[in-house]
Amino acid sequence: MRDRWKAIREAYGLKWSREMSYVPSILTSQTYSSLIEKARKVINSSDRYREVPEFIALSGLRVGEALDAIRLYHNDAESYLNRELMS
């Protein structure tokens, strides 16, 4: 599995920050389907929990960057949003 993970990483030029260093151990310790099942349970448990992983997935930001963006938006949405780019 580690060889497969390394090949995928190299093929797509993926680089991981420190916050993502846990990913290979997760992939080697559980099956993909069990990870997806657990993620769906968490996401579907509440609308509040669903919004954060959806934003992270759709934005393409790193987890830390996405959480910072969410925090900044909640603290001051008017300053965070660029209304000129919204049209």
Phi, psi and omega in degrees: 000320179297323178295320179296316179299317179297318179297317178297314180302313182291321182297323183257003179065033182285140176230142184244137173278174180303323182295341181258008185294346180279347186302310181301322180292326176295315183293330181274342184265346183219160176280155180302317183295325178289326176295316180296318179299315179295319179297318179297321179299316180294312183297319183277355182288339182196145175299324181298317180287333182290324185295321184293307179296328177296316179297316180299314182294317184282332183282331183078006179281157170294158184304311180299319179294318180295318179294323175296319179298317178298315180299313180299317179298314181292329180285325183199079184299322182296321179282332184284320184279140173258098186298331181293330181274356186274346184274000000 
